[in-house]
């Protein structure tokens, strides 16, 4: 996904003119991916309560 945005996305007629390639170096892409992984936490297991019968 980072590479997609680094290249500026896909050329489309309805793409905003504000979308520009990021032109990140390979090291910058690697650092960005590591940063994004640091923001990610494992999913929490949620046990749904049992509802009483109607």
N, C-alpha and C positions, 0 to 999 in steps of 0.2 A: 504494500500500500504506500509506503514511504517513497519507493521508486516511482510509482504512478504520479504522485504529487510533485516529486522532484523534477519530473519531465514536463510538468505543466498540465497534466491530465490528458484528456482526449480532445482533439479538435472537433468542435461542434458549432453549429450556427447559433445555438442558444446559450453558449458558454459566455459567462461574464468576461468582459475585457480586463477585469481586475485579476483574473487568474493568470499567473505567470509562472514559468519554470523557476524552481528554487535554486537550481544549479549548485546543489550541495556536493562537496567532495565525498569520496568513499568513506573517509574517516568521519565526516560530519553525519552521513547517513547512519553509520554504525553507532555513533554516539547518540543520535536521536532515537534510534530503535532501543538502545539500552535504557535511555531515559524513560521512554514510554513503557517499557517492561517494568521499570521501577515503580511506576504509578499503578500498575495492575496488581490486584489481589486475587487470590483464588476464590472461586465462588463459594458462598456459604450454603450449607445444607439447611433447608427450612422444612420443618415438620409441620404439616397443616393440622389444625385441630380437628377433632371429630365433632361433627355437628349432631345435635340430638335428632332422633327421628321425628318426623312430622306427626 
